[in-house]
Amino acid sequence: MATFDFYVDEKCTVWQRVTFEVEAETEEEAKKKAVKLFHRGEYDNGSSDCETIYDTMEHIASPKDNGGEATLELYTNFGRDELLTDNKNLD
């Protein structure tokens, strides 16, 4: 009897840590500048580092939590990666 391979893609969320520097005369001034950058979304200035925190990864179980889009997809894995089904309409 033959065997056939399949795979499931799962949509997940994960936290990332972006580290950056702020130039300032004092720690208090640096904190204020960092808060302003944060609220403007300007903390990632091209010289920052980004680290994925893998132990925070969580599966998005329901398409309702993903704007109505699938969070699980089943594919064939024998040369053509064909989408067979997903969980978009299972809720």
N, CA, C and O atoms as CSV, one atom per row, in Angstrom:
chain,resi,resn,atom,element,x,y,z
A,1,MET,N,N,0.847,-1.169,0.000
A,1,MET,CA,C,0.000,0.000,0.000
A,1,MET,C,C,0.901,1.243,0.000
A,1,MET,O,O,1.917,1.263,0.694
A,2,ALA,N,N,0.546,2.264,-0.760
A,2,ALA,CA,C,1.325,3.497,-0.860
A,2,ALA,C,C,1.020,4.423,0.306
A,2,ALA,O,O,-0.046,4.341,0.916
A,3,THR,N,N,1.956,5.296,0.606
A,3,THR,CA,C,1.728,6.348,1.599
A,3,THR,C,C,1.826,7.701,0.903
A,3,THR,O,O,2.545,7.853,-0.084
A,4,PHE,N,N,1.103,8.671,1.422
A,4,PHE,CA,C,1.059,10.010,0.852
A,4,PHE,C,C,1.266,11.029,1.965
A,4,PHE,O,O,0.762,10.851,3.074
A,5,ASP,N,N,1.994,12.084,1.677
A,5,ASP,CA,C,2.326,13.102,2.680
A,5,ASP,C,C,1.412,14.320,2.551
A,5,ASP,O,O,1.034,14.728,1.453
A,6,PHE,N,N,1.075,14.876,3.694
A,6,PHE,CA,C,0.246,16.074,3.786
A,6,PHE,C,C,0.886,17.003,4.811
A,6,PHE,O,O,1.740,16.580,5.591
A,7,TYR,N,N,0.474,18.264,4.809
A,7,TYR,CA,C,0.901,19.175,5.869
A,7,TYR,C,C,-0.208,20.158,6.185
A,7,TYR,O,O,-1.085,20.422,5.363
A,8,VAL,N,N,-0.151,20.693,7.395
A,8,VAL,CA,C,-1.116,21.694,7.855
A,8,VAL,C,C,-0.347,22.961,8.173
A,8,VAL,O,O,0.631,22.935,8.920
A,9,ASP,N,N,-0.798,24.078,7.600
A,9,ASP,CA,C,-0.274,25.392,7.978
A,9,ASP,C,C,-1.188,25.953,9.054
A,9,ASP,O,O,-2.410,25.942,8.907
A,10,GLU,N,N,-0.588,26.451,10.151
A,10,GLU,CA,C,-1.341,27.011,11.264
A,10,GLU,C,C,-0.988,28.478,11.421
A,10,GLU,O,O,0.192,28.829,11.424
A,11,LYS,N,N,-1.988,29.346,11.552
A,11,LYS,CA,C,-1.770,30.768,11.792
A,11,LYS,C,C,-1.556,30.967,13.284
A,11,LYS,O,O,-2.324,30.467,14.106
A,12,CYS,N,N,-0.503,31.703,13.626
A,12,CYS,CA,C,-0.147,31.928,15.029
A,12,CYS,C,C,0.152,33.404,15.266
A,12,CYS,O,O,0.371,34.176,14.332
A,13,THR,N,N,0.153,33.765,16.528
A,13,THR,CA,C,0.644,35.079,16.926
A,13,THR,C,C,1.908,34.860,17.738
A,13,THR,O,O,2.087,33.822,18.374
A,14,VAL,N,N,2.772,35.849,17.706
A,14,VAL,CA,C,4.014,35.773,18.469
A,14,VAL,C,C,4.478,37.196,18.764
A,14,VAL,O,O,4.292,38.096,17.944
A,15,TRP,N,N,5.072,37.395,19.912
A,15,TRP,CA,C,5.640,38.695,20.261
A,15,TRP,C,C,7.033,38.818,19.667
A,15,TRP,O,O,7.770,37.838,19.560
A,16,GLN,N,N,7.380,40.041,19.281
A,16,GLN,CA,C,8.743,40.344,18.867
A,16,GLN,C,C,9.267,41.451,19.762
A,16,GLN,O,O,8.516,42.334,20.176
A,17,ARG,N,N,10.549,41.399,20.057
A,17,ARG,CA,C,11.185,42.430,20.880
A,17,ARG,C,C,12.089,43.270,19.985
A,17,ARG,O,O,13.026,42.759,19.372
A,18,VAL,N,N,11.795,44.561,19.920
A,18,VAL,CA,C,12.598,45.498,19.151
A,18,VAL,C,C,13.391,46.341,20.144
A,18,VAL,O,O,12.818,47.039,20.980
A,19,THR,N,N,14.713,46.266,20.041
A,19,THR,CA,C,15.563,47.068,20.925
A,19,THR,C,C,16.105,48.253,20.129
A,19,THR,O,O,16.442,48.125,18.952
A,20,PHE,N,N,16.184,49.411,20.792
A,20,PHE,CA,C,16.655,50.616,20.125
A,20,PHE,C,C,17.311,51.538,21.141
A,20,PHE,O,O,17.146,51.369,22.349
A,21,GLU,N,N,18.048,52.501,20.645
A,21,GLU,CA,C,18.743,53.460,21.498
A,21,GLU,C,C,18.131,54.840,21.340
A,21,GLU,O,O,17.615,55.195,20.280
A,22,VAL,N,N,18.198,55.612,22.421
A,22,VAL,CA,C,17.758,56.998,22.422
A,22,VAL,C,C,18.890,57.834,23.002
A,22,VAL,O,O,19.417,57.521,24.070
A,23,GLU,N,N,19.260,58.889,22.302
A,23,GLU,CA,C,20.273,59.815,22.828
A,23,GLU,C,C,19.582,60.865,23.672
A,23,GLU,O,O,18.580,61.448,23.258
A,24,ALA,N,N,20.123,61.106,24.858
A,24,ALA,CA,C,19.551,62.096,25.771
A,24,ALA,C,C,20.592,62.476,26.810
A,24,ALA,O,O,21.586,61.774,26.997
A,25,GLU,N,N,20.352,63.597,27.484
A,25,GLU,CA,C,21.243,64.068,28.546
A,25,GLU,C,C,21.020,63.302,29.842
A,25,GLU,O,O,21.963,63.070,30.598
A,26,THR,N,N,19.776,62.909,30.103
A,26,THR,CA,C,19.454,62.209,31.348
A,26,THR,C,C,18.571,60.993,31.056
A,26,THR,O,O,18.014,60.848,29.968
A,27,GLU,N,N,18.464,60.139,32.053
A,27,GLU,CA,C,17.594,58.966,31.938
A,27,GLU,C,C,16.136,59.379,31.779
A,27,GLU,O,O,15.406,58.786,30.985
A,28,GLU,N,N,15.707,60.392,32.529
A,28,GLU,CA,C,14.323,60.855,32.442
A,28,GLU,C,C,14.001,61.387,31.051
A,28,GLU,O,O,12.933,61.109,30.505
A,29,GLU,N,N,14.927,62.153,30.481
A,29,GLU,CA,C,14.737,62.672,29.130
A,29,GLU,C,C,14.668,61.520,28.120
A,29,GLU,O,O,13.865,61.554,27.187
A,30,ALA,N,N,15.507,60.512,28.311
A,30,ALA,CA,C,15.511,59.347,27.422
A,30,ALA,C,C,14.177,58.612,27.501
A,30,ALA,O,O,13.641,58.189,26.477
A,31,LYS,N,N,13.641,58.458,28.702
A,31,LYS,CA,C,12.347,57.794,28.876
A,31,LYS,C,C,11.244,58.557,28.138
A,31,LYS,O,O,10.412,57.952,27.462
A,32,LYS,N,N,11.241,59.885,28.270
A,32,LYS,CA,C,10.227,60.704,27.604
A,32,LYS,C,C,10.341,60.578,26.087
A,32,LYS,O,O,9.329,60.463,25.396
A,33,LYS,N,N,11.556,60.600,25.572
A,33,LYS,CA,C,11.766,60.453,24.136
A,33,LYS,C,C,11.311,59.072,23.654
A,33,LYS,O,O,10.691,58.948,22.598
A,34,ALA,N,N,11.627,58.037,24.442
A,34,ALA,CA,C,11.232,56.677,24.074
A,34,ALA,C,C,9.712,56.541,24.029
A,34,ALA,O,O,9.173,55.894,23.131
A,35,VAL,N,N,9.025,57.144,24.989
A,35,VAL,CA,C,7.557,57.095,25.014
A,35,VAL,C,C,6.989,57.786,23.778
A,35,VAL,O,O,6.054,57.277,23.159
A,36,LYS,N,N,7.548,58.944,23.412
A,36,LYS,CA,C,7.082,59.654,22.213
A,36,LYS,C,C,7.312,58.812,20.963
A,36,LYS,O,O,6.422,58.705,20.119
A,37,LEU,N,N,8.485,58.219,20.835
A,37,LEU,CA,C,8.777,57.365,19.679
A,37,LEU,C,C,7.814,56.186,19.614
A,37,LEU,O,O,7.320,55.829,18.544
A,38,PHE,N,N,7.555,55.589,20.772
A,38,PHE,CA,C,6.638,54.452,20.855
A,38,PHE,C,C,5.246,54.834,20.363
A,38,PHE,O,O,4.662,54.129,19.539
A,39,HIS,N,N,4.718,55.938,20.861
A,39,HIS,CA,C,3.359,56.344,20.510
A,39,HIS,C,C,3.240,56.778,19.055
A,39,HIS,O,O,2.155,56.709,18.478
A,40,ARG,N,N,4.323,57.217,18.464
A,40,ARG,CA,C,4.318,57.590,17.042
A,40,ARG,C,C,4.660,56.406,16.143
A,40,ARG,O,O,4.572,56.508,14.919
A,41,GLY,N,N,5.054,55.274,16.751
A,41,GLY,CA,C,5.449,54.105,15.966
A,41,GLY,C,C,6.783,54.295,15.269
A,41,GLY,O,O,7.041,53.676,14.237
A,42,GLU,N,N,7.628,55.144,15.823
A,42,GLU,CA,C,8.903,55.496,15.192
A,42,GLU,C,C,10.118,54.917,15.926
A,42,GLU,O,O,11.235,55.403,15.748
A,43,TYR,N,N,9.914,53.909,16.729
A,43,TYR,CA,C,11.021,53.328,17.487
A,43,TYR,C,C,11.914,52.447,16.636
A,43,TYR,O,O,13.077,52.240,16.980
A,44,ASP,N,N,11.399,51.920,15.529
A,44,ASP,CA,C,12.203,51.073,14.638
A,44,ASP,C,C,12.803,51.973,13.562
A,44,ASP,O,O,12.190,52.210,12.521
A,45,ASN,N,N,13.995,52.463,13.826
A,45,ASN,CA,C,14.600,53.473,12.955
A,45,ASN,C,C,15.628,52.903,11.988
A,45,ASN,O,O,16.444,53.649,11.446
A,46,GLY,N,N,15.603,51.616,11.769
A,46,GLY,CA,C,16.559,51.004,10.853
A,46,GLY,C,C,17.820,50.510,11.535
A,46,GLY,O,O,18.493,49.621,11.015
A,47,SER,N,N,18.150,51.066,12.683
A,47,SER,CA,C,19.328,50.606,13.421
A,47,SER,C,C,18.931,49.758,14.626
A,47,SER,O,O,19.780,49.376,15.432
A,48,SER,N,N,17.634,49.468,14.743
A,48,SER,CA,C,17.164,48.660,15.867
A,48,SER,C,C,17.335,47.176,15.551
A,48,SER,O,O,17.480,46.779,14.395
A,49,ASP,N,N,17.314,46.375,16.607
A,49,ASP,CA,C,17.382,44.923,16.474
A,49,ASP,C,C,16.015,44.342,16.832
A,49,ASP,O,O,15.309,44.865,17.695
A,50,CYS,N,N,15.657,43.256,16.157
A,50,CYS,CA,C,14.374,42.607,16.395
A,50,CYS,C,C,14.623,41.140,16.714
A,50,CYS,O,O,15.370,40.457,16.014
A,51,GLU,N,N,13.987,40.668,17.776
A,51,GLU,CA,C,14.123,39.279,18.210
A,51,GLU,C,C,12.728,38.674,18.349
A,51,GLU,O,O,11.868,39.250,19.015
A,52,THR,N,N,12.503,37.536,17.735
A,52,THR,CA,C,11.243,36.828,17.884
A,52,THR,C,C,11.274,36.024,19.176
A,52,THR,O,O,12.212,35.266,19.422
A,53,ILE,N,N,10.254,36.192,19.992
A,53,ILE,CA,C,10.180,35.502,21.283
A,53,ILE,C,C,9.285,34.282,21.088
A,53,ILE,O,O,8.075,34.334,21.309
A,54,TYR,N,N,9.908,33.188,20.671
A,54,TYR,CA,C,9.168,32.001,20.246
A,54,TYR,C,C,8.319,31.368,21.340
A,54,TYR,O,O,7.302,30.747,21.031
A,55,ASP,N,N,8.700,31.503,22.610
A,55,ASP,CA,C,7.898,30.867,23.659
A,55,ASP,C,C,6.589,31.611,23.931
A,55,ASP,O,O,5.814,31.197,24.793
A,56,THR,N,N,6.333,32.712,23.200
A,56,THR,CA,C,5.053,33.409,23.319
A,56,THR,C,C,4.099,33.028,22.189
A,56,THR,O,O,2.989,33.555,22.117
A,57,MET,N,N,4.519,32.116,21.305
A,57,MET,CA,C,3.708,31.759,20.144
A,57,MET,C,C,2.426,31.054,20.576
A,57,MET,O,O,2.448,30.130,21.389
A,58,GLU,N,N,1.301,31.517,20.010
A,58,GLU,CA,C,-0.002,30.924,20.286
A,58,GLU,C,C,-0.742,30.720,18.974
A,58,GLU,O,O,-0.721,31.587,18.101
A,59,HIS,N,N,-1.390,29.585,18.838
A,59,HIS,CA,C,-2.202,29.292,17.659
A,59,HIS,C,C,-3.470,30.142,17.702
A,59,HIS,O,O,-4.095,30.266,18.755
A,60,ILE,N,N,-3.849,30.721,16.585
A,60,ILE,CA,C,-5.122,31.435,16.478
A,60,ILE,C,C,-6.174,30.392,16.108
A,60,ILE,O,O,-6.250,29.963,14.957
A,61,ALA,N,N,-6.969,29.993,17.069
A,61,ALA,CA,C,-7.870,28.849,16.885
A,61,ALA,C,C,-9.040,29.140,15.959
A,61,ALA,O,O,-9.423,28.284,15.163
A,62,SER,N,N,-9.600,30.310,16.049
A,62,SER,CA,C,-10.842,30.575,15.336
A,62,SER,C,C,-10.648,31.591,14.212
A,62,SER,O,O,-9.966,32.597,14.405
A,63,PRO,N,N,-11.233,31.346,13.052
A,63,PRO,CA,C,-11.224,32.360,12.005
A,63,PRO,C,C,-11.839,33.691,12.461
A,63,PRO,O,O,-11.495,34.747,11.931
A,64,LYS,N,N,-12.741,33.640,13.438
A,64,LYS,CA,C,-13.319,34.876,13.991
A,64,LYS,C,C,-12.226,35.785,14.552
A,64,LYS,O,O,-12.355,37.009,14.517
A,65,ASP,N,N,-11.151,35.187,15.071
A,65,ASP,CA,C,-10.037,35.946,15.640
A,65,ASP,C,C,-9.022,36.357,14.575
A,65,ASP,O,O,-7.976,36.923,14.891
A,66,ASN,N,N,-9.338,36.068,13.312
A,66,ASN,CA,C,-8.427,36.365,12.204
A,66,ASN,C,C,-9.170,37.088,11.081
A,66,ASN,O,O,-8.891,36.871,9.902
A,67,GLY,N,N,-10.111,37.945,11.454
A,67,GLY,CA,C,-10.859,38.695,10.456
A,67,GLY,C,C,-11.704,37.832,9.540
A,67,GLY,O,O,-11.992,38.224,8.410
A,68,GLY,N,N,-12.110,36.644,10.020
A,68,GLY,CA,C,-12.929,35.740,9.228
A,68,GLY,C,C,-12.145,34.862,8.270
A,68,GLY,O,O,-12.728,34.066,7.535
A,69,GLU,N,N,-10.827,35.003,8.274
A,69,GLU,CA,C,-9.983,34.199,7.383
A,69,GLU,C,C,-9.520,32.924,8.092
A,69,GLU,O,O,-9.500,32.858,9.321
A,70,ALA,N,N,-9.154,31.925,7.312
A,70,ALA,CA,C,-8.728,30.626,7.839
A,70,ALA,C,C,-7.516,30.763,8.757
A,70,ALA,O,O,-6.668,31.636,8.569
A,71,THR,N,N,-7.454,29.891,9.743
A,71,THR,CA,C,-6.287,29.804,10.620
A,71,THR,C,C,-5.626,28.432,10.529
A,71,THR,O,O,-4.542,28.231,11.078
A,72,LEU,N,N,-6.260,27.494,9.850
A,72,LEU,CA,C,-5.712,26.170,9.573
A,72,LEU,C,C,-5.959,25.843,8.107
A,72,LEU,O,O,-7.059,26.050,7.594
A,73,GLU,N,N,-4.929,25.330,7.433
A,73,GLU,CA,C,-5.066,24.929,6.037
A,73,GLU,C,C,-4.396,23.580,5.836
A,73,GLU,O,O,-3.266,23.371,6.279
A,74,LEU,N,N,-5.089,22.664,5.169
A,74,LEU,CA,C,-4.564,21.331,4.892
A,74,LEU,C,C,-4.123,21.257,3.433
A,74,LEU,O,O,-4.897,21.561,2.526
A,75,TYR,N,N,-2.860,20.846,3.214
A,75,TYR,CA,C,-2.276,20.763,1.876
A,75,TYR,C,C,-1.764,19.356,1.587
A,75,TYR,O,O,-1.386,18.614,2.494
A,76,THR,N,N,-1.761,19.008,0.301
A,76,THR,CA,C,-1.046,17.822,-0.140
A,76,THR,C,C,0.433,18.167,-0.178
A,76,THR,O,O,0.804,19.328,-0.350
A,77,ASN,N,N,1.265,17.165,-0.019
A,77,ASN,CA,C,2.711,17.392,-0.049
A,77,ASN,C,C,3.351,16.351,-0.966
A,77,ASN,O,O,4.328,15.700,-0.597
A,78,PHE,N,N,2.800,16.207,-2.142
A,78,PHE,CA,C,3.414,15.298,-3.092
A,78,PHE,C,C,3.613,15.991,-4.434
A,78,PHE,O,O,3.070,15.577,-5.459
A,79,GLY,N,N,4.407,17.060,-4.397
A,79,GLY,CA,C,4.881,17.710,-5.607
A,79,GLY,C,C,4.133,18.938,-6.067
A,79,GLY,O,O,4.663,19.706,-6.870
A,80,ARG,N,N,2.908,19.155,-5.586
A,80,ARG,CA,C,2.190,20.314,-6.100
A,80,ARG,C,C,1.524,21.166,-5.023
A,80,ARG,O,O,0.847,22.134,-5.370
A,81,ASP,N,N,1.676,20.867,-3.771
A,81,ASP,CA,C,1.173,21.688,-2.658
A,81,ASP,C,C,-0.256,22.190,-2.903
A,81,ASP,O,O,-0.486,23.397,-2.989
A,82,GLU,N,N,-1.186,21.286,-3.012
A,82,GLU,CA,C,-2.579,21.625,-3.290
A,82,GLU,C,C,-3.341,21.841,-1.986
A,82,GLU,O,O,-3.322,20.983,-1.104
A,83,LEU,N,N,-4.012,22.988,-1.862
A,83,LEU,CA,C,-4.863,23.251,-0.707
A,83,LEU,C,C,-6.107,22.373,-0.811
A,83,LEU,O,O,-6.861,22.462,-1.780
A,84,LEU,N,N,-6.316,21.518,0.203
A,84,LEU,CA,C,-7.472,20.621,0.207
A,84,LEU,C,C,-8.653,21.212,0.941
A,84,LEU,O,O,-9.788,21.113,0.475
A,85,THR,N,N,-8.404,21.822,2.078
A,85,THR,CA,C,-9.483,22.406,2.876
A,85,THR,C,C,-8.864,23.339,3.914
A,85,THR,O,O,-7.649,23.359,4.113
A,86,ASP,N,N,-9.728,24.109,4.568
A,86,ASP,CA,C,-9.294,24.970,5.671
A,86,ASP,C,C,-10.432,25.056,6.689
A,86,ASP,O,O,-11.478,24.433,6.511
A,87,ASN,N,N,-10.227,25.820,7.740
A,87,ASN,CA,C,-11.241,25.933,8.786
A,87,ASN,C,C,-12.043,27.233,8.688
A,87,ASN,O,O,-12.700,27.630,9.650
A,88,LYS,N,N,-11.992,27.894,7.537
A,88,LYS,CA,C,-12.663,29.190,7.386
A,88,LYS,C,C,-14.148,29.130,7.664
A,88,LYS,O,O,-14.683,30.053,8.278
A,89,ASN,N,N,-14.825,28.103,7.248
A,89,ASN,CA,C,-16.279,28.035,7.402
A,89,ASN,C,C,-16.736,27.011,8.433
A,89,ASN,O,O,-17.885,26.569,8.406
A,90,LEU,N,N,-15.839,26.636,9.340
A,90,LEU,CA,C,-16.200,25.622,10.341
A,90,LEU,C,C,-16.818,26.220,11.595
A,90,LEU,O,O,-17.437,25.501,12.379
A,91,ASP,N,N,-16.661,27.521,11.797
A,91,ASP,CA,C,-17.228,28.149,13.007
A,91,ASP,C,C,-18.723,28.293,12.899
A,91,ASP,O,O,-19.363,28.798,13.821
